[in-house]
Structure formats: structure tokens, C-alpha cells
Amino acid sequence: MLGDDLLWFTTLAELERVGAAAERLHIAQPTLSRMLARLERRLGVELFDRHGKRIVLNEFGRTYYEHARRAQSELDAAAQAVADLADPAKGVVRLSFQHSFGSWLIPQLIGGFRRGSSRISFTLWQGAFDAVIDQVVDGTADLAIVSPRPSVPGIGWRKLLAQPLALAVPAEHRLATRRQIRLAELGDAEFITMHPGFGMRRILDELCAAANIRPRIAFESSDLLTAAGLVAAGLGVALLPLEDPTPAAGSLSGIVTVPLADAAAARDVGLIWSATAPPSDAVRRFRDFTEDWARRRGGIQMPRRP
């Protein structure tokens, strides 16, 4: 399976509806059904379980899909490598990042980079911490900006900046006048936090474990601004990063941020990539740019790669 064959199969596997896949691929539904039937005859197994108009990947199909995705990624990388050789000044960077970096850090980095490399384009995707890591691991993203540092093998890391953390409380809260606070003092607080799998949730869990408290979770969200809004409504407290140009709490009234006094009460923000996949020229240039940006921004000392 090459090129178009990979495309139609992975599209069908992800949508699990022949009609929807045919529409997206701009081919007739009977044609797509015949293509699937030919593939299954060639493999000697059915790849989908049929449930009326709905088809669902079975064990054989899931295995084939994972290999097909990797094959598609390799073909994309090969096409990009050829394009880089033909014109090193052009290229595409597939960049993933967590939601909280989309309004300030990503525009800063891409804007600064494009002023010197305007012919390099970007494909952007944002999501939860775990999902962003998965994209780098499976090769669907070249680079990602995440916090905290992942503990996944085979991932390269460069720290770009560190953001202090604060406790966000309602303006009338008993802690609103404090100059700083320790998490150990918050054993009875109701926290508004991110869902499991998000970076700030992992940081909260780790800091609370270090402080020997078990946080009482009142609400879970997938967006820091939503969490801050719930705090402003008096529904609990939240852990938020400080010193963003557009901090989650900064656009809301009725909320006060109290710096944390706990050791390591900051989140490291960094760039990650697959340590086993050779980068394209465009990816290498953007990676080098982010390191220079970090040095200029805060004097972070990072060794240069040979």
C-alpha cells in the first residue's frame, strides 16, 4: 500500500463509516467498498466488524491501521526530505502544543522565526499534555511545546522558560491578602483543576504529593481560562502559571493570585522532539531558533548540539 491506498484506508479506519469516508475522499461509496473488499481478500482476513451501516475496526484492523499510520508518516517524511533537498529554504514544521501556549508563546516563536524564514510554513495542533506527547512519539508531529518535562523514553528536550506558579482564589477568599502560601496549608481547600492527562493537573498532583496533601477536586476542566472563571465565581481555588503575557487570571475580575512558597513551584516549559527521527532542515532551523530565543529571553544556559 502506497500513497493513495494508505490515505483511503486510514481515513476509513478513523471514521468507521464508509459513506463519511467516501465523502471526505471524494470518491463513490461503492468504489470505496470494493477497495476495502480487495484489500481484505489480499490479506485473507476481515479488518472491520460490520454493524449495519457502521463498521468497527477489529483486532486485525487495529494492527493493520497502526502499521499503515507509521508507513504514512514515513512516506510524508520521505517527501519532506526530498523537498528539503530540492529547496532548503522551504519546508513544513508540524508543531503541537498545549492549549495554554496558543495565545502567546506560539505566536511569539513563529512570528520571530518567520521574519527570517518566511518560506517555511507550519501545521499546528493543540491538545492535552498526553495527546501532544503521543503525536511526537508516533511521528505525526515534528516538535511540540509542553510543560512539564515528559518522562517518556526516546524524547529530546530543551527548556525554553520557567513560569512561577500561584494559587488563584476568589477576591473575598480568606487567603486573598496573603503574600505567599504553601500547599500544605490547603488540605481542606476545594480545587478546580485540569482533567487527568493535562500538564497542569500533573504538576498539581506532584506538588500536592510533595506537600503530603491529597487535593479535594471540586471541578475538572480542559481549559485554564475556564478554571480561572470558576475560581472567580467562588467555586474553589486553582493552581495557575504566572508571568504569561495573557495569564488565565489576568482578564477576569474577582480573582487574586497568591504566589506559592513551595520549593520548585514553577513549571518548566520546553521543546520536545523524537530523538530517533532525523529532523528535516526546516525542523532543525526552527529548533535552533527556539534555543536562541530562550537564551535572549532569560539567559537560560543550554548546551549547543554538535
C-alpha positions as CSV (number, residue, x, y, z in Angstrom):
1,M,0.0,0.0,0.0
2,L,1.5,3.4,-1.0
3,G,0.2,6.9,-1.3
4,D,-3.5,7.0,-2.0
5,D,-4.0,3.4,-0.7
6,L,-2.7,4.4,2.7
7,L,-4.9,7.6,2.7
8,W,-8.2,5.8,2.0
9,F,-7.6,3.0,4.5
10,T,-6.5,5.3,7.4
11,T,-9.4,7.7,6.6
12,L,-11.9,4.7,6.7
13,A,-10.3,3.4,9.9
14,E,-10.6,6.7,11.7
15,L,-14.2,7.5,10.6
16,E,-15.5,3.9,10.6
17,R,-18.2,4.8,8.2
18,V,-18.0,4.0,4.5
19,G,-20.2,6.9,3.5
20,A,-18.4,9.5,5.5
21,A,-15.0,8.3,4.4
22,A,-16.1,8.3,0.7
23,E,-17.4,11.8,1.0
24,R,-14.1,13.0,2.6
25,L,-12.1,11.2,0.0
26,H,-14.3,12.5,-2.9
27,I,-14.9,9.0,-4.3
28,A,-18.1,7.0,-4.7
29,Q,-19.2,4.8,-1.8
30,P,-19.4,1.6,-3.9
31,T,-15.8,2.2,-5.1
32,L,-14.5,2.5,-1.6
33,S,-16.4,-0.7,-0.5
34,R,-14.8,-2.5,-3.4
35,M,-11.3,-1.2,-2.5
36,L,-11.8,-2.5,1.1
37,A,-13.0,-5.9,-0.1
38,R,-10.0,-6.3,-2.4
39,L,-7.6,-5.4,0.5
40,E,-9.3,-7.9,2.8
41,R,-9.2,-10.6,0.2
42,R,-5.5,-9.9,-0.3
43,L,-4.8,-10.2,3.5
44,G,-7.1,-13.1,4.0
45,V,-8.9,-11.6,7.0
46,E,-11.7,-9.0,7.6
47,L,-10.4,-5.8,9.0
48,F,-13.7,-4.4,10.2
49,D,-16.7,-5.9,12.1
50,R,-19.9,-4.9,10.3
51,H,-22.9,-3.5,12.3
52,G,-25.4,-2.3,9.7
53,K,-24.1,0.8,8.1
54,R,-21.4,1.2,10.8
55,I,-18.1,-0.6,10.6
56,V,-15.7,-1.0,13.5
57,L,-12.0,-2.0,13.4
58,N,-11.4,-5.4,14.8
59,E,-8.1,-6.8,16.2
60,F,-6.7,-7.4,12.6
61,G,-7.8,-3.9,11.5
62,R,-6.3,-2.2,14.5
63,T,-3.0,-3.9,13.9
64,Y,-3.0,-3.0,10.2
65,Y,-4.1,0.6,11.0
66,E,-1.1,1.2,13.3
67,H,1.3,0.0,10.7
68,A,-0.4,2.0,8.0
69,R,-0.1,5.1,10.1
70,R,3.6,4.6,10.6
71,A,4.0,3.9,6.8
72,Q,2.2,7.1,6.0
73,S,4.4,9.0,8.4
74,E,7.5,7.5,6.7
75,L,6.2,8.5,3.3
76,D,5.5,12.0,4.5
77,A,9.0,12.2,5.9
78,A,10.5,11.0,2.7
79,A,8.6,13.5,0.6
80,Q,9.7,16.3,3.0
81,A,13.3,15.1,2.8
82,V,13.2,15.3,-1.0
83,A,11.6,18.8,-0.8
84,D,14.3,19.9,1.6
85,L,17.0,18.8,-0.8
86,A,15.3,20.5,-3.7
87,D,14.8,23.8,-1.9
88,P,16.3,24.0,1.7
89,A,14.7,27.5,2.2
90,K,11.2,25.9,2.1
91,G,9.6,23.3,4.3
92,V,6.9,22.5,6.8
93,V,7.1,22.2,10.5
94,R,4.4,20.1,12.2
95,L,4.1,21.7,15.7
96,S,1.9,20.6,18.6
97,F,1.4,22.4,21.8
98,Q,-0.8,22.5,24.9
99,H,-3.7,24.9,24.9
100,S,-2.3,27.4,27.4
101,F,0.6,28.3,25.0
102,G,-1.6,29.1,22.0
103,S,-2.4,32.7,22.7
104,W,1.1,34.0,23.5
105,L,4.1,31.7,23.2
106,I,3.4,30.0,19.9
107,P,2.7,33.3,18.1
108,Q,5.9,34.8,19.6
109,L,8.0,31.9,18.4
110,I,6.5,31.5,15.0
111,G,6.4,35.3,14.4
112,G,10.0,35.7,15.3
113,F,11.1,32.8,13.2
114,R,9.1,33.7,10.1
115,R,10.8,37.1,10.0
116,G,13.9,35.3,8.9
117,S,12.5,32.2,7.3
118,S,9.2,33.3,5.7
119,R,9.1,30.4,3.2
120,I,8.8,27.8,5.9
121,S,5.2,27.0,6.9
122,F,3.6,25.4,9.9
123,T,1.0,22.9,10.6
124,L,-0.4,23.5,14.1
125,W,-2.2,21.2,16.5
126,Q,-3.1,21.8,20.2
127,G,-4.3,19.4,22.8
128,A,-3.7,17.9,26.3
129,F,-0.3,17.1,27.5
130,D,-0.5,13.3,27.0
131,A,-2.0,13.8,23.5
132,V,0.7,16.2,22.4
133,I,3.4,13.7,23.6
134,D,1.7,10.9,21.7
135,Q,1.9,12.9,18.5
136,V,5.7,13.3,18.8
137,V,6.1,9.7,19.7
138,D,4.1,8.4,16.7
139,G,5.6,10.8,14.3
140,T,2.6,12.9,13.5
141,A,4.3,16.0,15.0
142,D,7.9,17.1,14.4
143,L,8.1,19.2,17.5
144,A,6.0,20.1,20.5
145,I,5.9,22.7,23.3
146,V,4.9,21.2,26.6
147,S,5.0,21.5,30.4
148,P,6.2,19.8,32.5
149,R,9.1,17.9,31.0
150,P,7.9,14.4,29.8
151,S,9.3,11.2,31.3
152,V,8.9,9.3,28.0
153,P,11.9,7.5,26.6
154,G,13.2,8.5,23.2
155,I,12.1,12.2,23.6
156,G,14.6,15.1,23.2
157,W,14.0,18.1,25.5
158,R,15.2,21.8,25.6
159,K,14.0,24.1,28.3
160,L,12.7,27.4,27.0
161,L,11.5,29.2,30.1
162,A,10.1,28.7,33.6
163,Q,6.8,30.1,34.9
164,P,6.2,30.6,38.6
165,L,3.0,29.1,39.9
166,A,0.4,30.8,42.1
167,L,-2.8,29.9,43.8
168,A,-5.8,31.6,42.3
169,V,-8.5,32.4,44.9
170,P,-11.7,34.4,44.8
171,A,-11.2,38.1,45.7
172,E,-13.1,37.7,49.0
173,H,-11.3,34.5,50.0
174,R,-9.6,34.3,53.4
175,L,-6.3,33.8,51.6
176,A,-6.6,36.7,49.2
177,T,-4.5,39.0,51.3
178,R,-1.6,36.6,51.8
179,R,1.8,37.5,50.2
180,Q,2.5,33.8,49.6
181,I,1.2,30.4,50.6
182,R,2.3,26.8,50.9
183,L,0.2,23.9,49.5
184,A,0.5,22.2,52.9
185,E,-1.9,24.8,54.2
186,L,-4.6,23.9,51.7
187,G,-5.6,20.4,52.9
188,D,-9.2,21.5,53.3
189,A,-9.5,23.6,50.0
190,E,-11.6,22.6,47.1
191,F,-9.5,22.7,43.9
192,I,-10.6,23.5,40.4
193,T,-8.1,21.8,38.1
194,M,-7.5,20.3,34.7
195,H,-8.5,16.8,33.7
196,P,-6.1,13.9,34.1
197,G,-3.7,13.9,31.1
198,F,-3.2,17.7,31.2
199,G,0.1,19.2,32.2
200,M,-1.2,21.5,35.0
201,R,-3.0,18.5,36.5
202,R,0.2,16.5,36.6
203,I,2.0,19.5,38.2
204,L,-0.7,19.9,40.8
205,D,-0.7,16.2,41.7
206,E,3.1,16.2,42.0
207,L,3.3,19.3,44.2
208,C,0.4,18.1,46.4
209,A,2.2,14.7,46.9
210,A,5.4,16.6,47.9
211,A,3.4,18.7,50.3
212,N,1.8,15.5,51.7
213,I,-1.8,16.5,51.0
214,R,-4.5,14.9,48.9
215,P,-6.3,17.7,46.9
216,R,-10.1,17.7,47.1
217,I,-11.2,18.1,43.4
218,A,-14.4,20.1,43.1
219,F,-14.3,20.7,39.3
220,E,-12.2,19.5,36.3
221,S,-11.7,21.4,33.1
222,S,-9.8,21.2,29.9
223,D,-9.1,25.0,29.8
224,L,-7.2,27.2,32.2
225,L,-9.4,30.2,31.5
226,T,-12.5,28.2,32.4
227,A,-10.8,27.1,35.6
228,A,-10.0,30.7,36.4
229,G,-13.6,31.7,35.7
230,L,-14.9,29.1,38.1
231,V,-12.5,30.5,40.7
232,A,-13.9,34.0,40.1
233,A,-17.4,32.6,40.7
234,G,-16.3,31.5,44.2
235,L,-16.4,27.7,43.4
236,G,-12.9,26.8,44.6
237,V,-9.2,27.6,44.2
238,A,-6.8,26.7,41.3
239,L,-3.2,26.4,40.5
240,L,-2.2,28.8,37.7
241,P,1.0,29.8,36.0
242,L,2.2,33.4,36.4
243,E,4.1,35.8,34.1
244,D,2.2,34.9,30.8
245,P,1.6,38.0,28.6
246,T,-2.0,36.8,28.7
247,P,-2.4,34.9,32.0
248,A,-5.6,33.0,32.6
249,A,-6.5,35.1,35.6
250,G,-5.5,38.4,34.1
251,S,-8.6,39.0,32.1
252,L,-11.0,38.2,35.0
253,S,-12.2,40.4,37.8
254,G,-12.9,38.9,41.2
255,I,-9.8,36.7,41.3
256,V,-6.5,37.1,43.2
257,T,-3.3,35.1,42.6
258,V,-1.1,34.3,45.6
259,P,2.4,33.1,44.8
260,L,3.4,29.6,46.1
261,A,6.2,29.4,48.5
262,D,6.8,25.6,47.9
263,A,10.1,24.5,46.5
264,A,10.0,24.0,42.7
265,A,6.7,25.9,42.5
266,A,7.2,26.6,38.8
267,R,6.5,24.9,35.6
268,D,9.3,24.3,33.1
269,V,8.2,24.9,29.5
270,G,10.2,23.2,26.8
271,L,10.5,22.0,23.3
272,I,10.4,18.2,22.6
273,W,11.1,16.0,19.6
274,S,11.7,12.4,18.7
275,A,15.3,11.5,19.5
276,T,15.2,8.7,16.9
277,A,13.7,10.6,13.9
278,P,16.1,12.7,11.8
279,P,14.7,16.2,11.5
280,S,14.2,18.0,8.2
281,D,16.1,21.2,7.5
282,A,13.0,23.3,8.4
283,V,12.5,21.5,11.7
284,R,16.2,21.8,12.6
285,R,16.2,25.5,11.8
286,F,13.1,26.2,14.0
287,R,14.5,24.1,16.8
288,D,17.7,26.1,16.8
289,F,15.7,29.3,16.7
290,T,13.8,28.4,19.8
291,E,17.0,27.8,21.7
292,D,18.4,31.2,20.7
293,W,15.1,32.8,21.6
294,A,15.3,31.2,25.1
295,R,18.8,32.5,25.6
296,R,17.8,36.0,24.6
297,R,14.7,36.0,26.7
298,G,16.1,34.9,30.0
299,G,19.7,33.9,29.9
300,I,18.8,30.2,30.1
301,Q,22.1,28.3,29.6
302,M,21.6,25.4,27.2
303,P,24.4,23.5,25.6
304,R,24.5,23.6,21.8
305,R,24.3,20.3,20.0
306,P,27.3,19.4,17.9
